[in-house]
């Protein structure tokens, strides 16, 4: 569970911003979104392969430039 403590002379907006950053870094929201619906293993493999291909292509483009 992500928690933040109000620092001295810190506004509520700054506190909220810090909390949002911590939540994003921890990956809680992405986990919740991913587990919202059941994804079969074959579908998961297909998605991971698609991501790997995109990552590989992006890496090749940056090497050429």
Secondary structure as GFF3:
##gff-version 3
##sequence-region A 1 65
A	DSSP	alpha_helix	12	26	.	.	.	ID=ss1
A	DSSP	alpha_helix	28	34	.	.	.	ID=ss2
A	DSSP	alpha_helix	41	64	.	.	.	ID=ss3
###
